[in-house]
Amino acid sequence: EEDDRKIRRREKNRVAAQRSRKKQTQKADKLHEEYECLEQENTSLKREIGKLTDEMKHLSDVLKDHEKIC
């Protein structure tokens, strides 16, 4: 009877440990996916900043040229 209890307890603990490891793995996978998405978004935003900076420079030059005429 005591051996049966130990066996059941050991099995229950083994299953709980498996669940815990699976949960940790899923959490790590989710964080990795989130990281990848944020990296892509960051790259995209940097590209947009570059385009907007170029546009601002162009418009500033156009304004300076216009001021010379006026």
mmCIF file of the N, C-alpha and C atoms, coordinates in Angstrom:
data_MODEL
# 
_entry.id   MODEL 
# 
loop_
_atom_site.group_PDB 
_atom_site.id 
_atom_site.type_symbol 
_atom_site.label_atom_id 
_atom_site.label_alt_id 
_atom_site.label_comp_id 
_atom_site.label_asym_id 
_atom_site.label_entity_id 
_atom_site.label_seq_id 
_atom_site.pdbx_PDB_ins_code 
_atom_site.Cartn_x 
_atom_site.Cartn_y 
_atom_site.Cartn_z 
_atom_site.occupancy 
_atom_site.B_iso_or_equiv 
_atom_site.pdbx_formal_charge 
_atom_site.auth_seq_id 
_atom_site.auth_comp_id 
_atom_site.auth_asym_id 
_atom_site.auth_atom_id 
_atom_site.pdbx_PDB_model_num 
ATOM 1   N N  . GLU A 1 1  ? 0.825  -1.196 0.000   1.00 0.00 ? 1  GLU A N  1 
ATOM 2   C CA . GLU A 1 1  ? 0.000  0.000  0.000   1.00 0.00 ? 1  GLU A CA 1 
ATOM 3   C C  . GLU A 1 1  ? 0.870  1.263  0.000   1.00 0.00 ? 1  GLU A C  1 
ATOM 4   N N  . GLU A 1 2  ? 1.903  1.265  0.831   1.00 0.00 ? 2  GLU A N  1 
ATOM 5   C CA . GLU A 1 2  ? 2.799  2.417  0.887   1.00 0.00 ? 2  GLU A CA 1 
ATOM 6   C C  . GLU A 1 2  ? 3.587  2.550  -0.416  1.00 0.00 ? 2  GLU A C  1 
ATOM 7   N N  . ASP A 1 3  ? 3.973  1.412  -0.983  1.00 0.00 ? 3  ASP A N  1 
ATOM 8   C CA . ASP A 1 3  ? 4.671  1.434  -2.270  1.00 0.00 ? 3  ASP A CA 1 
ATOM 9   C C  . ASP A 1 3  ? 3.769  1.978  -3.374  1.00 0.00 ? 3  ASP A C  1 
ATOM 10  N N  . ASP A 1 4  ? 2.500  1.578  -3.339  1.00 0.00 ? 4  ASP A N  1 
ATOM 11  C CA . ASP A 1 4  ? 1.536  2.082  -4.329  1.00 0.00 ? 4  ASP A CA 1 
ATOM 12  C C  . ASP A 1 4  ? 1.411  3.603  -4.225  1.00 0.00 ? 4  ASP A C  1 
ATOM 13  N N  . ARG A 1 5  ? 1.371  4.085  -2.996  1.00 0.00 ? 5  ARG A N  1 
ATOM 14  C CA . ARG A 1 5  ? 1.267  5.525  -2.771  1.00 0.00 ? 5  ARG A CA 1 
ATOM 15  C C  . ARG A 1 5  ? 2.495  6.257  -3.338  1.00 0.00 ? 5  ARG A C  1 
ATOM 16  N N  . LYS A 1 6  ? 3.665  5.681  -3.105  1.00 0.00 ? 6  LYS A N  1 
ATOM 17  C CA . LYS A 1 6  ? 4.898  6.279  -3.613  1.00 0.00 ? 6  LYS A CA 1 
ATOM 18  C C  . LYS A 1 6  ? 4.894  6.301  -5.146  1.00 0.00 ? 6  LYS A C  1 
ATOM 19  N N  . ILE A 1 7  ? 4.434  5.196  -5.718  1.00 0.00 ? 7  ILE A N  1 
ATOM 20  C CA . ILE A 1 7  ? 4.392  5.095  -7.184  1.00 0.00 ? 7  ILE A CA 1 
ATOM 21  C C  . ILE A 1 7  ? 3.420  6.122  -7.760  1.00 0.00 ? 7  ILE A C  1 
ATOM 22  N N  . ARG A 1 8  ? 2.228  6.224  -7.155  1.00 0.00 ? 8  ARG A N  1 
ATOM 23  C CA . ARG A 1 8  ? 1.230  7.197  -7.629  1.00 0.00 ? 8  ARG A CA 1 
ATOM 24  C C  . ARG A 1 8  ? 1.755  8.626  -7.471  1.00 0.00 ? 8  ARG A C  1 
ATOM 25  N N  . ARG A 1 9  ? 2.389  8.877  -6.347  1.00 0.00 ? 9  ARG A N  1 
ATOM 26  C CA . ARG A 1 9  ? 2.932  10.204 -6.070  1.00 0.00 ? 9  ARG A CA 1 
ATOM 27  C C  . ARG A 1 9  ? 4.045  10.552 -7.072  1.00 0.00 ? 9  ARG A C  1 
ATOM 28  N N  . ARG A 1 10 ? 4.905  9.578  -7.328  1.00 0.00 ? 10 ARG A N  1 
ATOM 29  C CA . ARG A 1 10 ? 5.996  9.784  -8.278  1.00 0.00 ? 10 ARG A CA 1 
ATOM 30  C C  . ARG A 1 10 ? 5.445  10.057 -9.686  1.00 0.00 ? 10 ARG A C  1 
ATOM 31  N N  . GLU A 1 11 ? 4.423  9.298  -10.070 1.00 0.00 ? 11 GLU A N  1 
ATOM 32  C CA . GLU A 1 11 ? 3.804  9.476  -11.386 1.00 0.00 ? 11 GLU A CA 1 
ATOM 33  C C  . GLU A 1 11 ? 3.144  10.854 -11.482 1.00 0.00 ? 11 GLU A C  1 
ATOM 34  N N  . LYS A 1 12 ? 2.451  11.238 -10.431 1.00 0.00 ? 12 LYS A N  1 
ATOM 35  C CA . LYS A 1 12 ? 1.788  12.543 -10.393 1.00 0.00 ? 12 LYS A CA 1 
ATOM 36  C C  . LYS A 1 12 ? 2.830  13.660 -10.510 1.00 0.00 ? 12 LYS A C  1 
ATOM 37  N N  . ASN A 1 13 ? 3.933  13.506 -9.826  1.00 0.00 ? 13 ASN A N  1 
ATOM 38  C CA . ASN A 1 13 ? 5.004  14.486 -9.870  1.00 0.00 ? 13 ASN A CA 1 
ATOM 39  C C  . ASN A 1 13 ? 5.634  14.546 -11.267 1.00 0.00 ? 13 ASN A C  1 
ATOM 40  N N  . ARG A 1 14 ? 5.817  13.388 -11.887 1.00 0.00 ? 14 ARG A N  1 
ATOM 41  C CA . ARG A 1 14 ? 6.385  13.324 -13.230 1.00 0.00 ? 14 ARG A CA 1 
ATOM 42  C C  . ARG A 1 14 ? 5.495  14.063 -14.227 1.00 0.00 ? 14 ARG A C  1 
ATOM 43  N N  . VAL A 1 15 ? 4.197  13.841 -14.133 1.00 0.00 ? 15 VAL A N  1 
ATOM 44  C CA . VAL A 1 15 ? 3.241  14.497 -15.028 1.00 0.00 ? 15 VAL A CA 1 
ATOM 45  C C  . VAL A 1 15 ? 3.252  16.011 -14.791 1.00 0.00 ? 15 VAL A C  1 
ATOM 46  N N  . ALA A 1 16 ? 3.302  16.408 -13.535 1.00 0.00 ? 16 ALA A N  1 
ATOM 47  C CA . ALA A 1 16 ? 3.336  17.833 -13.209 1.00 0.00 ? 16 ALA A CA 1 
ATOM 48  C C  . ALA A 1 16 ? 4.611  18.482 -13.754 1.00 0.00 ? 16 ALA A C  1 
ATOM 49  N N  . ALA A 1 17 ? 5.727  17.792 -13.657 1.00 0.00 ? 17 ALA A N  1 
ATOM 50  C CA . ALA A 1 17 ? 6.993  18.307 -14.173 1.00 0.00 ? 17 ALA A CA 1 
ATOM 51  C C  . ALA A 1 17 ? 6.930  18.447 -15.698 1.00 0.00 ? 17 ALA A C  1 
ATOM 52  N N  . GLN A 1 18 ? 6.317  17.468 -16.366 1.00 0.00 ? 18 GLN A N  1 
ATOM 53  C CA . GLN A 1 18 ? 6.159  17.532 -17.827 1.00 0.00 ? 18 GLN A CA 1 
ATOM 54  C C  . GLN A 1 18 ? 5.321  18.755 -18.215 1.00 0.00 ? 18 GLN A C  1 
ATOM 55  N N  . ARG A 1 19 ? 4.212  18.933 -17.489 1.00 0.00 ? 19 ARG A N  1 
ATOM 56  C CA . ARG A 1 19 ? 3.338  20.080 -17.759 1.00 0.00 ? 19 ARG A CA 1 
ATOM 57  C C  . ARG A 1 19 ? 4.105  21.392 -17.573 1.00 0.00 ? 19 ARG A C  1 
ATOM 58  N N  . SER A 1 20 ? 4.881  21.457 -16.512 1.00 0.00 ? 20 SER A N  1 
ATOM 59  C CA . SER A 1 20 ? 5.645  22.663 -16.218 1.00 0.00 ? 20 SER A CA 1 
ATOM 60  C C  . SER A 1 20 ? 6.670  22.954 -17.318 1.00 0.00 ? 20 SER A C  1 
ATOM 61  N N  . ARG A 1 21 ? 7.381  21.931 -17.757 1.00 0.00 ? 21 ARG A N  1 
ATOM 62  C CA . ARG A 1 21 ? 8.369  22.118 -18.825 1.00 0.00 ? 21 ARG A CA 1 
ATOM 63  C C  . ARG A 1 21 ? 7.690  22.549 -20.128 1.00 0.00 ? 21 ARG A C  1 
ATOM 64  N N  . LYS A 1 22 ? 6.547  21.937 -20.434 1.00 0.00 ? 22 LYS A N  1 
ATOM 65  C CA . LYS A 1 22 ? 5.819  22.292 -21.648 1.00 0.00 ? 22 LYS A CA 1 
ATOM 66  C C  . LYS A 1 22 ? 5.364  23.748 -21.593 1.00 0.00 ? 22 LYS A C  1 
ATOM 67  N N  . LYS A 1 23 ? 4.880  24.160 -20.428 1.00 0.00 ? 23 LYS A N  1 
ATOM 68  C CA . LYS A 1 23 ? 4.417  25.535 -20.241 1.00 0.00 ? 23 LYS A CA 1 
ATOM 69  C C  . LYS A 1 23 ? 5.576  26.522 -20.417 1.00 0.00 ? 23 LYS A C  1 
ATOM 70  N N  . GLN A 1 24 ? 6.741  26.189 -19.871 1.00 0.00 ? 24 GLN A N  1 
ATOM 71  C CA . GLN A 1 24 ? 7.926  27.045 -20.012 1.00 0.00 ? 24 GLN A CA 1 
ATOM 72  C C  . GLN A 1 24 ? 8.350  27.149 -21.474 1.00 0.00 ? 24 GLN A C  1 
ATOM 73  N N  . THR A 1 25 ? 8.307  26.025 -22.172 1.00 0.00 ? 25 THR A N  1 
ATOM 74  C CA . THR A 1 25 ? 8.676  26.012 -23.587 1.00 0.00 ? 25 THR A CA 1 
ATOM 75  C C  . THR A 1 25 ? 7.720  26.873 -24.405 1.00 0.00 ? 25 THR A C  1 
ATOM 76  N N  . GLN A 1 26 ? 6.426  26.747 -24.129 1.00 0.00 ? 26 GLN A N  1 
ATOM 77  C CA . GLN A 1 26 ? 5.434  27.545 -24.845 1.00 0.00 ? 26 GLN A CA 1 
ATOM 78  C C  . GLN A 1 26 ? 5.635  29.034 -24.569 1.00 0.00 ? 26 GLN A C  1 
ATOM 79  N N  . LYS A 1 27 ? 5.939  29.358 -23.333 1.00 0.00 ? 27 LYS A N  1 
ATOM 80  C CA . LYS A 1 27 ? 6.175  30.759 -22.973 1.00 0.00 ? 27 LYS A CA 1 
ATOM 81  C C  . LYS A 1 27 ? 7.401  31.294 -23.708 1.00 0.00 ? 27 LYS A C  1 
ATOM 82  N N  . ALA A 1 28 ? 8.466  30.505 -23.761 1.00 0.00 ? 28 ALA A N  1 
ATOM 83  C CA . ALA A 1 28 ? 9.687  30.913 -24.465 1.00 0.00 ? 28 ALA A CA 1 
ATOM 84  C C  . ALA A 1 28 ? 9.418  31.085 -25.957 1.00 0.00 ? 28 ALA A C  1 
ATOM 85  N N  . ASP A 1 29 ? 8.643  30.174 -26.541 1.00 0.00 ? 29 ASP A N  1 
ATOM 86  C CA . ASP A 1 29 ? 8.296  30.270 -27.966 1.00 0.00 ? 29 ASP A CA 1 
ATOM 87  C C  . ASP A 1 29 ? 7.505  31.539 -28.244 1.00 0.00 ? 29 ASP A C  1 
ATOM 88  N N  . LYS A 1 30 ? 6.552  31.824 -27.370 1.00 0.00 ? 30 LYS A N  1 
ATOM 89  C CA . LYS A 1 30 ? 5.718  33.020 -27.536 1.00 0.00 ? 30 LYS A CA 1 
ATOM 90  C C  . LYS A 1 30 ? 6.575  34.283 -27.441 1.00 0.00 ? 30 LYS A C  1 
ATOM 91  N N  . LEU A 1 31 ? 7.492  34.317 -26.490 1.00 0.00 ? 31 LEU A N  1 
ATOM 92  C CA . LEU A 1 31 ? 8.376  35.477 -26.345 1.00 0.00 ? 31 LEU A CA 1 
ATOM 93  C C  . LEU A 1 31 ? 9.268  35.642 -27.570 1.00 0.00 ? 31 LEU A C  1 
ATOM 94  N N  . HIS A 1 32 ? 9.736  34.523 -28.121 1.00 0.00 ? 32 HIS A N  1 
ATOM 95  C CA . HIS A 1 32 ? 10.577 34.581 -29.311 1.00 0.00 ? 32 HIS A CA 1 
ATOM 96  C C  . HIS A 1 32 ? 9.789  35.138 -30.499 1.00 0.00 ? 32 HIS A C  1 
ATOM 97  N N  . GLU A 1 33 ? 8.564  34.693 -30.668 1.00 0.00 ? 33 GLU A N  1 
ATOM 98  C CA . GLU A 1 33 ? 7.712  35.199 -31.746 1.00 0.00 ? 33 GLU A CA 1 
ATOM 99  C C  . GLU A 1 33 ? 7.472  36.702 -31.572 1.00 0.00 ? 33 GLU A C  1 
ATOM 100 N N  . GLU A 1 34 ? 7.196  37.102 -30.343 1.00 0.00 ? 34 GLU A N  1 
ATOM 101 C CA . GLU A 1 34 ? 6.962  38.520 -30.056 1.00 0.00 ? 34 GLU A CA 1 
ATOM 102 C C  . GLU A 1 34 ? 8.221  39.336 -30.373 1.00 0.00 ? 34 GLU A C  1 
ATOM 103 N N  . TYR A 1 35 ? 9.376  38.797 -30.015 1.00 0.00 ? 35 TYR A N  1 
ATOM 104 C CA . TYR A 1 35 ? 10.643 39.457 -30.298 1.00 0.00 ? 35 TYR A CA 1 
ATOM 105 C C  . TYR A 1 35 ? 10.825 39.651 -31.805 1.00 0.00 ? 35 TYR A C  1 
ATOM 106 N N  . GLU A 1 36 ? 10.559 38.599 -32.576 1.00 0.00 ? 36 GLU A N  1 
ATOM 107 C CA . GLU A 1 36 ? 10.700 38.674 -34.030 1.00 0.00 ? 36 GLU A CA 1 
ATOM 108 C C  . GLU A 1 36 ? 9.773  39.743 -34.619 1.00 0.00 ? 36 GLU A C  1 
ATOM 109 N N  . CYS A 1 37 ? 8.539  39.790 -34.143 1.00 0.00 ? 37 CYS A N  1 
ATOM 110 C CA . CYS A 1 37 ? 7.581  40.791 -34.631 1.00 0.00 ? 37 CYS A CA 1 
ATOM 111 C C  . CYS A 1 37 ? 8.059  42.204 -34.302 1.00 0.00 ? 37 CYS A C  1 
ATOM 112 N N  . LEU A 1 38 ? 8.550  42.388 -33.095 1.00 0.00 ? 38 LEU A N  1 
ATOM 113 C CA . LEU A 1 38 ? 9.028  43.708 -32.686 1.00 0.00 ? 38 LEU A CA 1 
ATOM 114 C C  . LEU A 1 38 ? 10.265 44.125 -33.486 1.00 0.00 ? 38 LEU A C  1 
ATOM 115 N N  . GLU A 1 39 ? 11.125 43.161 -33.802 1.00 0.00 ? 39 GLU A N  1 
ATOM 116 C CA . GLU A 1 39 ? 12.298 43.466 -34.626 1.00 0.00 ? 39 GLU A CA 1 
ATOM 117 C C  . GLU A 1 39 ? 11.860 43.938 -36.016 1.00 0.00 ? 39 GLU A C  1 
ATOM 118 N N  . GLN A 1 40 ? 10.881 43.249 -36.595 1.00 0.00 ? 40 GLN A N  1 
ATOM 119 C CA . GLN A 1 40 ? 10.380 43.637 -37.918 1.00 0.00 ? 40 GLN A CA 1 
ATOM 120 C C  . GLN A 1 40 ? 9.744  45.028 -37.871 1.00 0.00 ? 40 GLN A C  1 
ATOM 121 N N  . GLU A 1 41 ? 8.955  45.258 -36.830 1.00 0.00 ? 41 GLU A N  1 
ATOM 122 C CA . GLU A 1 41 ? 8.301  46.559 -36.681 1.00 0.00 ? 41 GLU A CA 1 
ATOM 123 C C  . GLU A 1 41 ? 9.349  47.666 -36.519 1.00 0.00 ? 41 GLU A C  1 
ATOM 124 N N  . ASN A 1 42 ? 10.382 47.388 -35.746 1.00 0.00 ? 42 ASN A N  1 
ATOM 125 C CA . ASN A 1 42 ? 11.456 48.352 -35.527 1.00 0.00 ? 42 ASN A CA 1 
ATOM 126 C C  . ASN A 1 42 ? 12.156 48.701 -36.844 1.00 0.00 ? 42 ASN A C  1 
ATOM 127 N N  . THR A 1 43 ? 12.454 47.675 -37.633 1.00 0.00 ? 43 THR A N  1 
ATOM 128 C CA . THR A 1 43 ? 13.096 47.893 -38.935 1.00 0.00 ? 43 THR A CA 1 
ATOM 129 C C  . THR A 1 43 ? 12.206 48.743 -39.836 1.00 0.00 ? 43 THR A C  1 
ATOM 130 N N  . SER A 1 44 ? 10.928 48.424 -39.848 1.00 0.00 ? 44 SER A N  1 
ATOM 131 C CA . SER A 1 44 ? 9.976  49.164 -40.668 1.00 0.00 ? 44 SER A CA 1 
ATOM 132 C C  . SER A 1 44 ? 9.893  50.633 -40.224 1.00 0.00 ? 44 SER A C  1 
ATOM 133 N N  . LEU A 1 45 ? 9.857  50.845 -38.927 1.00 0.00 ? 45 LEU A N  1 
ATOM 134 C CA . LEU A 1 45 ? 9.772  52.216 -38.411 1.00 0.00 ? 45 LEU A CA 1 
ATOM 135 C C  . LEU A 1 45 ? 11.045 53.007 -38.712 1.00 0.00 ? 45 LEU A C  1 
ATOM 136 N N  . LYS A 1 46 ? 12.194 52.359 -38.646 1.00 0.00 ? 46 LYS A N  1 
ATOM 137 C CA . LYS A 1 46 ? 13.448 53.035 -38.987 1.00 0.00 ? 46 LYS A CA 1 
ATOM 138 C C  . LYS A 1 46 ? 13.446 53.448 -40.458 1.00 0.00 ? 46 LYS A C  1 
ATOM 139 N N  . ARG A 1 47 ? 12.932 52.563 -41.315 1.00 0.00 ? 47 ARG A N  1 
ATOM 140 C CA . ARG A 1 47 ? 12.827 52.888 -42.739 1.00 0.00 ? 47 ARG A CA 1 
ATOM 141 C C  . ARG A 1 47 ? 11.916 54.100 -42.942 1.00 0.00 ? 47 ARG A C  1 
ATOM 142 N N  . GLU A 1 48 ? 10.785 54.098 -42.231 1.00 0.00 ? 48 GLU A N  1 
ATOM 143 C CA . GLU A 1 48 ? 9.830  55.200 -42.338 1.00 0.00 ? 48 GLU A CA 1 
ATOM 144 C C  . GLU A 1 48 ? 10.464 56.509 -41.850 1.00 0.00 ? 48 GLU A C  1 
ATOM 145 N N  . ILE A 1 49 ? 11.223 56.448 -40.778 1.00 0.00 ? 49 ILE A N  1 
ATOM 146 C CA . ILE A 1 49 ? 11.913 57.638 -40.258 1.00 0.00 ? 49 ILE A CA 1 
ATOM 147 C C  . ILE A 1 49 ? 12.867 58.182 -41.330 1.00 0.00 ? 49 ILE A C  1 
ATOM 148 N N  . GLY A 1 50 ? 13.589 57.287 -41.982 1.00 0.00 ? 50 GLY A N  1 
ATOM 149 C CA . GLY A 1 50 ? 14.503 57.703 -43.048 1.00 0.00 ? 50 GLY A CA 1 
ATOM 150 C C  . GLY A 1 50 ? 13.775 58.413 -44.177 1.00 0.00 ? 50 GLY A C  1 
ATOM 151 N N  . LYS A 1 51 ? 12.656 57.844 -44.613 1.00 0.00 ? 51 LYS A N  1 
ATOM 152 C CA . LYS A 1 51 ? 11.868 58.446 -45.698 1.00 0.00 ? 51 LYS A CA 1 
ATOM 153 C C  . LYS A 1 51 ? 11.344 59.813 -45.286 1.00 0.00 ? 51 LYS A C  1 
ATOM 154 N N  . LEU A 1 52 ? 10.804 59.890 -44.062 1.00 0.00 ? 52 LEU A N  1 
ATOM 155 C CA . LEU A 1 52 ? 10.253 61.156 -43.594 1.00 0.00 ? 52 LEU A CA 1 
ATOM 156 C C  . LEU A 1 52 ? 11.346 62.215 -43.416 1.00 0.00 ? 52 LEU A C  1 
ATOM 157 N N  . THR A 1 53 ? 12.520 61.794 -42.992 1.00 0.00 ? 53 THR A N  1 
ATOM 158 C CA . THR A 1 53 ? 13.644 62.727 -42.852 1.00 0.00 ? 53 THR A CA 1 
ATOM 159 C C  . THR A 1 53 ? 14.043 63.272 -44.220 1.00 0.00 ? 53 THR A C  1 
ATOM 160 N N  . ASP A 1 54 ? 14.099 62.391 -45.215 1.00 0.00 ? 54 ASP A N  1 
ATOM 161 C CA . ASP A 1 54 ? 14.419 62.829 -46.581 1.00 0.00 ? 54 ASP A CA 1 
ATOM 162 C C  . ASP A 1 54 ? 13.357 63.794 -47.098 1.00 0.00 ? 54 ASP A C  1 
ATOM 163 N N  . GLU A 1 55 ? 12.094 63.478 -46.853 1.00 0.00 ? 55 GLU A N  1 
ATOM 164 C CA . GLU A 1 55 ? 11.003 64.337 -47.305 1.00 0.00 ? 55 GLU A CA 1 
ATOM 165 C C  . GLU A 1 55 ? 11.075 65.710 -46.624 1.00 0.00 ? 55 GLU A C  1 
ATOM 166 N N  . MET A 1 56 ? 11.382 65.713 -45.339 1.00 0.00 ? 56 MET A N  1 
ATOM 167 C CA . MET A 1 56 ? 11.485 66.968 -44.601 1.00 0.00 ? 56 MET A CA 1 
ATOM 168 C C  . MET A 1 56 ? 12.631 67.816 -45.161 1.00 0.00 ? 56 MET A C  1 
ATOM 169 N N  . LYS A 1 57 ? 13.746 67.169 -45.464 1.00 0.00 ? 57 LYS A N  1 
ATOM 170 C CA . LYS A 1 57 ? 14.892 67.885 -46.029 1.00 0.00 ? 57 LYS A CA 1 
ATOM 171 C C  . LYS A 1 57 ? 14.525 68.492 -47.391 1.00 0.00 ? 57 LYS A C  1 
ATOM 172 N N  . HIS A 1 58 ? 13.855 67.701 -48.207 1.00 0.00 ? 58 HIS A N  1 
ATOM 173 C CA . HIS A 1 58 ? 13.426 68.172 -49.531 1.00 0.00 ? 58 HIS A CA 1 
ATOM 174 C C  . HIS A 1 58 ? 12.484 69.371 -49.398 1.00 0.00 ? 58 HIS A C  1 
ATOM 175 N N  . LEU A 1 59 ? 11.492 69.254 -48.531 1.00 0.00 ? 59 LEU A N  1 
ATOM 176 C CA . LEU A 1 59 ? 10.524 70.342 -48.359 1.00 0.00 ? 59 LEU A CA 1 
ATOM 177 C C  . LEU A 1 59 ? 11.189 71.589 -47.784 1.00 0.00 ? 59 LEU A C  1 
ATOM 178 N N  . SER A 1 60 ? 12.158 71.382 -46.918 1.00 0.00 ? 60 SER A N  1 
ATOM 179 C CA . SER A 1 60 ? 12.893 72.512 -46.361 1.00 0.00 ? 60 SER A CA 1 
ATOM 180 C C  . SER A 1 60 ? 13.673 73.232 -47.460 1.00 0.00 ? 60 SER A C  1 
ATOM 181 N N  . ASP A 1 61 ? 14.283 72.450 -48.359 1.00 0.00 ? 61 ASP A N  1 
ATOM 182 C CA . ASP A 1 61 ? 15.002 73.045 -49.484 1.00 0.00 ? 61 ASP A CA 1 
ATOM 183 C C  . ASP A 1 61 ? 14.054 73.805 -50.410 1.00 0.00 ? 61 ASP A C  1 
ATOM 184 N N  . VAL A 1 62 ? 12.887 73.213 -50.676 1.00 0.00 ? 62 VAL A N  1 
ATOM 185 C CA . VAL A 1 62 ? 11.886 73.867 -51.521 1.00 0.00 ? 62 VAL A CA 1 
ATOM 186 C C  . VAL A 1 62 ? 11.459 75.188 -50.882 1.00 0.00 ? 62 VAL A C  1 
ATOM 187 N N  . LEU A 1 63 ? 11.247 75.178 -49.587 1.00 0.00 ? 63 LEU A N  1 
ATOM 188 C CA . LEU A 1 63 ? 10.832 76.393 -48.877 1.00 0.00 ? 63 LEU A CA 1 
ATOM 189 C C  . LEU A 1 63 ? 11.922 77.466 -48.961 1.00 0.00 ? 63 LEU A C  1 
ATOM 190 N N  . LYS A 1 64 ? 13.168 77.092 -48.792 1.00 0.00 ? 64 LYS A N  1 
ATOM 191 C CA . LYS A 1 64 ? 14.282 78.048 -48.882 1.00 0.00 ? 64 LYS A CA 1 
ATOM 192 C C  . LYS A 1 64 ? 14.349 78.669 -50.278 1.00 0.00 ? 64 LYS A C  1 
ATOM 193 N N  . ASP A 1 65 ? 14.182 77.814 -51.299 1.00 0.00 ? 65 ASP A N  1 
ATOM 194 C CA . ASP A 1 65 ? 14.186 78.323 -52.672 1.00 0.00 ? 65 ASP A CA 1 
ATOM 195 C C  . ASP A 1 65 ? 13.028 79.293 -52.910 1.00 0.00 ? 65 ASP A C  1 
ATOM 196 N N  . HIS A 1 66 ? 11.885 78.959 -52.356 1.00 0.00 ? 66 HIS A N  1 
ATOM 197 C CA . HIS A 1 66 ? 10.703 79.805 -52.509 1.00 0.00 ? 66 HIS A CA 1 
ATOM 198 C C  . HIS A 1 66 ? 10.894 81.154 -51.795 1.00 0.00 ? 66 HIS A C  1 
ATOM 199 N N  . GLU A 1 67 ? 11.521 81.113 -50.634 1.00 0.00 ? 67 GLU A N  1 
ATOM 200 C CA . GLU A 1 67 ? 11.758 82.348 -49.884 1.00 0.00 ? 67 GLU A CA 1 
ATOM 201 C C  . GLU A 1 67 ? 12.679 83.289 -50.640 1.00 0.00 ? 67 GLU A C  1 
ATOM 202 N N  . LYS A 1 68 ? 13.605 82.741 -51.398 1.00 0.00 ? 68 LYS A N  1 
ATOM 203 C CA . LYS A 1 68 ? 14.516 83.566 -52.193 1.00 0.00 ? 68 LYS A CA 1 
ATOM 204 C C  . LYS A 1 68 ? 13.734 84.326 -53.271 1.00 0.00 ? 68 LYS A C  1 
ATOM 205 N N  . ILE A 1 69 ? 12.726 83.658 -53.825 1.00 0.00 ? 69 ILE A N  1 
ATOM 206 C CA . ILE A 1 69 ? 11.928 84.260 -54.888 1.00 0.00 ? 69 ILE A CA 1 
ATOM 207 C C  . ILE A 1 69 ? 11.019 85.349 -54.334 1.00 0.00 ? 69 ILE A C  1 
ATOM 208 N N  . CYS A 1 70 ? 10.442 85.088 -53.166 1.00 0.00 ? 70 CYS A N  1 
ATOM 209 C CA . CYS A 1 70 ? 9.482  86.041 -52.602 1.00 0.00 ? 70 CYS A CA 1 
ATOM 210 C C  . CYS A 1 70 ? 10.160 87.226 -52.050 1.00 0.00 ? 70 CYS A C  1 
# 
